[in-house]
């Protein structure tokens, strides 16, 4: 194989590897963004609501309204 043909082959392989890496990075960014969106949209409000309900329950246990 001539040196020119080897370099051409190596260039094509390198370009393919770079494109695969860029594609995986973009795909991973989309997946990560989707997980972050779902966390802030659905999971975090549910956690905050359960914490607020637990705190309200603790406050109502020590409340003087039940004594009367």
C-alpha positions in Angstrom: 0.0 0.0 0.0 1.3 3.4 -0.9 1.8 6.0 1.9 -0.8 8.2 0.3 -3.4 5.4 0.5 -2.6 4.6 4.1 -3.0 8.2 5.1 -6.3 8.5 3.3 -7.5 5.4 5.1 -6.4 6.7 8.4 -8.0 10.0 7.8 -11.3 8.4 7.0 -11.1 6.2 10.1 -10.3 9.1 12.2 -13.1 11.2 10.8 -15.5 8.3 11.5 -14.3 8.0 15.1 -14.7 11.7 15.6 -18.2 11.7 14.2 -19.2 8.8 16.5 -17.8 10.6 19.5 -19.7 13.8 18.6 -22.9 11.8 18.0 -22.6 10.0 21.4 -21.9 13.4 23.1 -25.0 14.9 21.5 -27.1 11.9 22.4 -25.9 11.8 25.9 -26.6 15.5 26.3 -30.2 15.0 25.1 -30.7 12.1 27.5 -29.2 14.0 30.4 -31.3 17.1 29.6 -34.4 14.9 29.6 -33.5 13.4 33.0 -32.9 16.9 34.5 -36.2 18.2 33.1 -38.1 15.2 34.5 -36.5 15.7 37.9 -37.3 19.4 38.2 -40.8 19.0 36.6 -42.1 15.9 38.4 -39.8 14.4 41.1 -38.7 17.5 43.0 -42.2 19.0 43.5 -43.3 15.6 44.8 -40.4 15.5 47.3 -41.1 19.0 48.4 -44.8 18.2 48.8 -44.1 15.2 50.9 -41.7 17.1 53.1 -44.3 19.9 53.6 -46.9 17.3 54.5 -44.6 15.6 57.0 -43.7 19.0 58.6 -47.4 19.9 58.8 -48.2 16.6 60.4 -45.5 17.2 63.0 -46.7 20.7 63.7 -50.3 19.5 64.1 -49.3 16.8 66.6 -47.9 19.4 68.9 -50.7 21.9 68.2 -53.0 23.1 71.0 -56.0 22.9 68.8 -56.4 19.2 69.5 -56.5 19.8 73.3 -59.5 22.0 73.2 
